[in-house]
Amino acid sequence: MWIYLLLGVITAAVWFVRRKYSFWADRGVPYVKPRFPFGNIQGIGRRMHSSQLMTKFYNELKPSGKPYGGIYFFTNPVALALELEFVKNVLLQQRDFAYFHDRGVYYNEKDDPISGHLFNIEGTKWTNLRKKLIPTFSSGKMKMMCPTIVSVGERFRECLGKCLENGDGEVEMKELLARFTTDVIGTCAFGIDCNSLNDPNAEFLRMGRRVFEVPRGRILKFFFMATFKDFSRRIHIKGTSDEVSEFFFKVVQETIEYREKNNIQRNDFMNLLMQLKNGGQLDESGETVGTLSLNEVVAQAFVFFLGGFETSSTTMSYCLYELSLNEEIQQRARECVQNAVRKHGGLTYDALMDMPYIDQCINESLRKYPPGANLIRQVSHDYRVPGTDVTFPKGMNVMIPVYAIHHDPDNYPDPERYDPDRFSPETTETRKPYTFLPFGEGPRICIAARFGMLEARIGLSVLLMNFSFARCSKTNVPLVISSRHAVLTPEGGLWLKVEKLKM
């Protein structure tokens, strides 16, 4: 009898899996054949980065001429965007954004309150929170924070100078840039001197590494959580380690208590969050937008740290890598910085806003190496794809392969070539919309994109004014992308030959 029962269970399981894996075939949608139990993601974290895998699927399915193709995360169907018009429909508010309001990223506010930040949360809660936070990222607030970041940039210059005095000129720049961005975020978000530039083992820096350097087994765990969100919440899975969560809660609580006790006001992100926590409005505008709980303050400070720590440092790393291989472009970028500094009497906010070629270099780096290599949107209620009889059921994910779109020769001829002139005003005007998505697009575009660009401009300006960069014996050409990181990261760091410029 037990044998028959076991056979019945096995038969039912096989039937269930086959039924799940027939979703795209039953609807006549081109798809990549899945393999149980991981579907199409078995290579992620072991052999390749998710950006490379999605690009492989994109190139495989695009010749079908369909607006999207089908892949599977475990046994769940996922639509992979193949056409820009479909991307536009998903991301743009005036189109079908109401169906794709949420990112579909796993979070668990009950067991893991630090995960309830703006990037993750959904529905009306996201709408209300974004409304509260948008004023904190205005151009006026960026101008206010600019001198603070420039002062960290000066310490960055001194730190790199000391490295050159004590070595052979070959420097691992990715680590040094991470220390720079850690000190920037520590100062701007928490009002704390992290001292990462002087201490490579500083706790803030260590926590940043803990978040982004994901062991191979945990990468599949993240895909599991995103695929089976309700089940993951029921069994109390956390996306953030207890050590990281406890550290940030402690830092934020101590900072708030100290400032309130001593009546300290600073021009930083934490001060703005405290205004929202205590009064529900920002002092400058006087507009009441609603209060934030302590948990919400910690969560927003945490995601601000993550956004400014890794994405900015990797973007600057890739930009320096490409400039080290292109001496002519590097010199042109340096002259752009020098001209702006002379014109505006120093490395001021106005000078930083007047560096068009630096922006072109950063944008071309973001094109070749987008930190968010894929965007995910979740279907909030059944969605019938325009012009077809296919309906995406509520809860299904749609994947927008940003890296693949950025490397599609139909969008960028000779896509592996680094060419900042792709982002000259003339060329940008003629480019198809939705071919450049480093910060996302539409209502859920990255709220801190302006801050990230400012941080990158300052870091690169300080470096180019004072140092030259070239490849060395340890430089990997071409770069190898680490499969262990969520954000696009060079394997083994970024080694460059650095020389101090004669002033």
PyMOL commands that set and color helices and strands:
alter all, ss='L'
color gray80, all
select helices_A, chain A and resi 2-20+23-26+50-64+84-91+97-99+113-115+123-137+139-165+173-190+203-212+216-227+229-234+242-262+269-279+294-325+327-344+349-352+356-368+402-406+420-423+425-430+442-444+449-466
alter helices_A, ss='H'
color red, helices_A
select strands_A, chain A and resi 68-73+76-81+170-172+375-378+383-384+391-392+397-400+467-470+495-500
alter strands_A, ss='S'
color yellow, strands_A
deselect
rebuild
show_as cartoon
